Amino acid sequence: MPLRIVNRTSGILVADRAEIANTNTKRIRGLLERSYIRAREGLWIVPCSSVHTVGMKFPIDVLFIDHTGQVVLIATLKPGCKHLSHERAYSVLELAPGEAAARGIELGDVLAFQRR
């Protein structure tokens, strides 16, 4: 079931078609089999504190999120990035490149994950 993700701090919609990767298989597969990700789509990987883009075909924005939903790190990763992690991260939201800036997401913002 897709998720709707809203930035509770600003009230702005972050994604209205986000998938959940909450099993080992889904977390390992991630976005590897896709050739792109659209604006307002996302992949919420939970639990997760570390990602890579080895084998990816496109860059992604990555939001590291703590247990409270607070964004603790924002990065754009190009294909082939071996590893990025954050010690406070409980989950990671992967978005199309440029989406974090386009949606005005900043460090400290709190995201809400809602089932559609």
Wavefront OBJ file of the C-alpha trace (Angstrom):
o trace
v 0.000 0.000 0.000
v 1.509 3.363 -1.003
v 2.280 6.049 1.531
v 1.641 9.746 1.560
v 4.484 11.660 3.206
v 3.952 15.173 4.531
v 6.466 17.569 6.033
v 4.724 18.357 9.339
v 7.039 21.311 9.921
v 6.043 23.147 6.727
v 2.818 21.364 5.764
v 4.205 20.617 2.291
v 3.524 17.305 0.562
v 6.795 15.409 0.086
v 5.487 12.297 -1.698
v 2.075 10.936 -2.536
v 3.280 7.635 -4.007
v 5.914 6.231 -1.657
v 6.576 2.537 -1.271
v 7.708 0.861 1.948
v 10.796 -1.364 2.009
v 10.350 -3.085 5.354
v 11.576 -6.621 4.656
v 15.120 -7.823 4.026
v 14.335 -8.547 0.385
v 12.728 -5.160 -0.231
v 15.522 -3.302 1.604
v 18.238 -5.095 -0.383
v 16.450 -4.568 -3.721
v 15.553 -0.933 -3.028
v 15.497 1.042 -6.276
v 18.124 -1.127 -8.010
v 15.707 -2.609 -10.530
v 14.288 0.749 -11.574
v 15.653 3.069 -14.242
v 14.203 6.263 -12.693
v 12.029 7.657 -9.915
v 9.427 10.354 -10.533
v 8.760 13.542 -8.615
v 6.552 12.906 -5.555
v 7.466 9.206 -5.550
v 9.669 7.721 -2.873
v 10.989 4.634 -1.190
v 10.893 4.573 2.614
v 13.426 2.042 3.884
v 12.709 1.045 7.472
v 14.648 0.222 9.550
v 17.744 1.634 7.859
v 20.730 3.761 8.833
v 23.003 3.174 5.829
v 22.582 3.229 2.030
v 24.616 2.885 -1.156
v 23.956 3.490 -4.847
v 26.228 0.809 -6.280
v 24.390 -0.627 -9.295
v 21.912 2.264 -9.476
v 21.106 3.846 -12.836
v 20.267 7.347 -11.578
v 21.046 9.766 -8.723
v 18.732 10.065 -5.714
v 18.055 12.409 -2.830
v 18.404 10.608 0.479
v 16.810 11.750 3.745
v 18.018 10.062 6.931
v 15.241 10.161 9.536
v 15.336 9.438 13.277
v 12.722 7.597 15.406
v 10.636 10.762 15.810
v 10.422 11.442 12.062
v 12.991 14.240 12.213
v 15.310 14.666 9.210
v 18.904 14.331 10.479
v 20.804 14.249 7.155
v 20.021 15.234 3.560
v 22.240 14.149 0.669
v 22.157 13.649 -3.081
v 23.939 10.466 -4.122
v 25.165 9.704 -7.614
v 25.227 6.139 -8.925
v 28.200 4.201 -7.566
v 28.345 5.778 -4.086
v 29.655 2.995 -1.900
v 28.246 3.983 1.468
v 26.551 6.752 3.425
v 25.205 6.377 6.950
v 24.063 8.342 9.980
v 24.244 7.059 13.545
v 20.890 8.611 14.564
v 18.969 7.345 11.548
v 16.113 4.910 12.043
v 14.937 5.038 8.440
v 15.802 6.489 5.047
v 13.574 8.123 2.458
v 14.846 7.975 -1.118
v 13.458 10.548 -3.549
v 14.112 11.736 -7.098
v 17.184 13.985 -7.371
v 16.379 17.590 -6.473
v 13.138 16.728 -4.670
v 14.436 17.606 -1.196
v 15.232 21.152 -2.342
v 12.080 21.417 -4.489
v 9.928 20.479 -1.478
v 11.865 22.801 0.852
v 12.983 20.005 3.178
v 15.517 21.131 5.771
v 17.448 19.488 8.589
v 15.221 19.271 11.649
v 11.965 19.046 9.699
v 9.593 16.330 10.926
v 7.961 14.038 8.381
v 4.667 12.194 8.786
v 4.105 8.861 7.030
v 0.433 8.183 6.266
v -1.130 5.131 4.653
v -3.223 6.079 1.626
l 1 2 3 4 5 6 7 8 9 10 11 12 13 14 15 16 17 18 19 20 21 22 23 24 25 26 27 28 29 30 31 32 33 34 35 36 37 38 39 40 41 42 43 44 45 46 47 48 49 50 51 52 53 54 55 56 57 58 59 60 61 62 63 64 65 66 67 68 69 70 71 72 73 74 75 76 77 78 79 80 81 82 83 84 85 86 87 88 89 90 91 92 93 94 95 96 97 98 99 100 101 102 103 104 105 106 107 108 109 110 111 112 113 114 115 116
